[in-house]
Amino acid sequence: SPQPPSQPGSAVTRLNRRIHLADLVRISLGGVNCYLVLAREGFVLVDTGTPEKRAAVEAALERAGCRPGDLTLIVITHGDYDHAGNAVYLRDTFGAKIAMHRDDAARVQLGDWRVGFKPKPDKFSWIFREVSRFVTVGEFDVFEPDIYLEDEQSLEEYGFDAIVLHLPGHTSGSLGILTTDSELICGDLMDNVGRPSLQFFIDDMTAARASLERLRRLGVETVYPGHGKPFLLERVREGHASG
């Protein structure tokens, strides 16, 4: 897991102007979350849901006052269908750029969620099978990302005082968004389905545990997951043991 730089000028220590996630709208789409953040100028959307839930996403944006031209950035935390499924439509409708990590780009370029996974994932729980009953993997518009985000990259130019964290484990290119208030939008590294834990599908458990320990070292407090309600990171008990 990449270590946060300790020098005073690092991205982690530069997070000093505050945008609170009280300015965040959790868009719940039948077990999948998107997050709309009111930035200084316009909005930033984290993840986009499935095409089947497109009308619900648009309605949530409209209720929040986000209209075409107001959305400055769409961040895709990873290339799964339920998180990237409306990216192209929302880019075309709202004029926002799509940003994600390069390591998950092939998954959205090909529209194949299996790209980059091992033949047998390290964690494939019964919860995954239950959730899969409600979230079926269908077709979505493939795309080329406009921006490739890097670890510890600032989102300040989009009016959001937060940085990107590369958090592999669920997928190799998974991202999280860390704010100045020690709050994290975590994508699918963790979930709150049953209890807060590492997500019910983990491709690489070693990488996932390293990502989790990094978040602990960074002092993350509240976690906003891709599935389930927000929770405190201290409630996640995984990661310390080697088994």
N, C-alpha and C positions, 0 to 999 in steps of 0.2 A: 504493500500500500504506500502511495506517495506520502512523504512526510511534509507537514506544513512548514514553510521556511520560518526561521526564528528572527531574521533580521528585521529592524523596525520598519523598513519600507515594504514589507511583504504584503500581499493582497489580504491575508487574514487580519493583520494588525491595522490595515487601512480602513476597515469597516467602522467608521465613526459617525457618519450621518445616518439618521434613523428613519426608516419607513417601517411601520409596525404592520404585522400581519393581521391586525384588527381591520386593516384595509384590504382584506382578502375575502373573496367569495368562494366557498367550497361548492362546486357544482357536482352534485351526486347523481350518477346516471346508472341506477340499478346495480350498485356494487362497485362501480368504477368512479373515481374522482378526477375532476379537472379543477384547477385553481386559477381564478382571475384576480390579479393584483392591480389595485389602483396605484399607479406610479405617479411621479411628479407631473408628467405630461402624457396623458393617455393611459393605456392599460398594457399589461403583460399577461399572456395566457400560458399556463403550464399544463401541457397535455390537452387532448382534444376529444377523447371518447371515440365511440364506434359510429360508423355511418348511420346505423339504425337509430341512434340517439341524437342525430343532427339537429332536429327541430328543438329538442330540449336544450341543447347547447346554445343555439341562437336565441332562444327565449330568455335564458339566463343572462346572456350578454346584454340583451336589450333592457332587461330589468335593472341591470347595473349601470345603464347609461352608456354602454360601449357600442358605438355604431361604426359603420364603415369609415375608415380614416382615423379612428381613435385607438385601434389596436396596433401597437408598435412592434411587438415581438411575440412569436409563438415558440416556446421552448418545449421540445419533446424529450422527456426524461429517458426514454428508450424506445426501441423500434417495434414494440408490440402493437398488434391491430387495435386493441382497446385504448391505446394511448395516442396512436398516430392516425387513426382512421379518418378524422375530419381535417387533417392538416392542409391538404391541397384546397379543399373547398373554402376553408376559413382564410387562407392566404389570398385566394382569388376574390373573395367577397370583401374582406376588410383591408387588404393591401399590406398585411403584415409579413415580415420575413420569418422563415422557419429556421430554427437553430437546434442543433443536437450534437452529440459526440460522434466523431468520425468512425469509431469502432462499431457503431450500430447502423451506419449509413447503408450498408448493403442490404439490410433487412427491409428498409423502406424503398430502396431503389428496385428491389426485386419483388416486393410484396410477399415475402416468405419469412414467417416468424422463426422457422427452424434454422436459418442461416447463422452459423457461428456457435451453435450449441454442440455439446458433446453427445455421442450416441445415447448415453444414459446420464441424466442430470444427477447432481449430488442430493437434491431434495425434491421429492415429488409427492406431496402429502395428500391425504384424503380430502383436505380442504380444497386443493386444486381441482380435484375431480368434481366436487360439489359446485364450486364457482363456475367451472366449465359448463355446467348444465345451463347457466344463465348467460354466459358470455361465449357465444360461438364465434369461431374464427372464420370470417367471410372475406370477401374481396374489398379492397380499398384502393383509392387512387395512389399509384406509386409516384415518387417524387425525388428530386435532387434537393437536399437541404441548401438553403441560401448561405448559412453560416455554420462553421464547425467550431464548437465551443471547446475550450481547453480547461484543464484543471486550474482552479483558483482565478479564472477569468472574471473580471468585474462586469456587472450589468449596469453600471452607473450611467453609461451613455444612453440607456433606455429609460432612465428615470427611476431605477430600482436599485437601491443601495444593498446589494447582495452580491455574492460570488457563486460561481459554479464549482461544484466538487465532483470529480470523477469517482464514482462509487461502484466499481464492478462487483459482480456476484450473481445477481439475477440475470443480467446479460453483461457482456464484456464492455459495452459502451454506455452503461447506465450512469445517469447524472442525478445529482441533488442540487438544490438551491438553498444556500445558507444566508440568512439575514443578519443584520446587526443586532437583533434581539436574541440571538442564539436559537432561532427557530429554523426548522429545516423542512422543505418540501422534498420528500425522499424518493419519489417514483415508486418502484417496486422492490427496493432493497428490503424494506420492512412492510408489514401490514398490521391491521388491527381486526382480523377476522377470527373471532374466538378470543384471542388475547394478543397484545402487542408482541411481535416476534419477527425474526427474519422471515421473509416472504415464503409462501407455501410452495413456490417453485424457485429453486436456486440451482443454477447451472454449475457454479464453482463455489463450493462452500468455503474453501480457504480464502478466496478473494472476498467473499461476503463478510466473513469474520474480521478480516483485516479492515474492510471499509467501516464496519461497526465500531471497531476499536478506535479507528481514527476519529469518528464522530464523538466518541467519549472524550478523547484527548482534547478535542476542540471545544468541549463544554456545551454541546447541543442540549437544549432543554425540551422544547415542544417539537413533535414530529407530525407532519401532515402527510399521510400515506396515500398511495394510489388506490388502496382498498381499505375501507373502514374509517372510523372517526379518528381525529387527532388524539395523541397520547404523549405522555412524558417518556423520554428516552430511558430514564432510570427504571422504568417498568419492564424493559427488555432484558431478559436474563441470559440470553445466549451470548456466545462470543468469548467468554473467559476460559471455558474448558476446551480441551482438545478433542473430546469425543463427539 
